[in-house]
Amino acid sequence: MILLAFVVSAFTANAQEKTTDTVAVQTMPSTGDYYRGYTRPLTFNRMIPPYALEVTFNKTVHVIFPSAIRYVDLGSADLMAAKADGTENVLRVKAALRDFSQESNLAVITEDGAYYAFNVKYADEPVKLSVEMTDFLHDGEAVNRPNNALQVYMQELGQESPLLVRLIMQSIYKNNDREIKHIGCKRFGIQHTLKGIYTHNGLLYFHLQLKNSSNVPFNVDFITFKIVDKQVAKRTAIQEQVLWPLRATII
């Protein structure tokens, strides 16, 4: 900040004699504000507090998230990180350089719209090699969620919050209401029932139930939907449109 002090002398009685204007400039100590006060500073209540994470060169640190990982960013080339093979919510992190001195950072965005920040430093023997991040929906304590936590919106969900989508699906499963009682199929010991269809902000929620009373156990690999013509005339092309679910909760 610069203060300008102007001192102006008046004319003397003699018109031929004039005094010159003098300007005194006083420079204040720098506050580090290069925008000269035209922007609002970021206060600490706007900051998302990062977690402290230690990594080493000879061991791998695994971080388990409550949802699938969608985005990972490393602060420097001193770190290596990738999803564990065959998993979607486990991140393995280790040092790419032995004894790096500069602290780095790590950012992760998960499928449920949560954002995680880490400050990472090198340690010869990290105390925590396996870390499980808090699931705010299942920890039973709503106060554990940071007050300044914001949701990251996914492209496929549009303007709908991923956390709200997850809450709606869990609410539908918990209520377990059967609004539709005439749509289903049963063959070879397998029964598939449509229990309800719900909508919110342009998204459709299908409540499905699958029962297996056969002697062959199986796991559900994937679920797809198709839009097909109800009646197809002869010598006409069959139109099918495959729709993949945006989210699925299989319990």
Protein Blocks (a to p, Z undefined) as FASTA:
>chain_A
ZZdddddddddfblkbccdddddddddddehiangopaccddfklpccdddddddfkbcc
ddddfbdcfbdcdfbfkbccdddehiakbccdddfbghiabdcddddddfkopacddddd
ddfbafblbdcdddfklnopaklpcfklccdddfklomacfklmmmmmmmmmmnopafbf
kbccdeehiacddfbdcdeehiacdddddddfbfbdcddfbdcdddddfbdcehiacddd
ddddfbdcdZZ
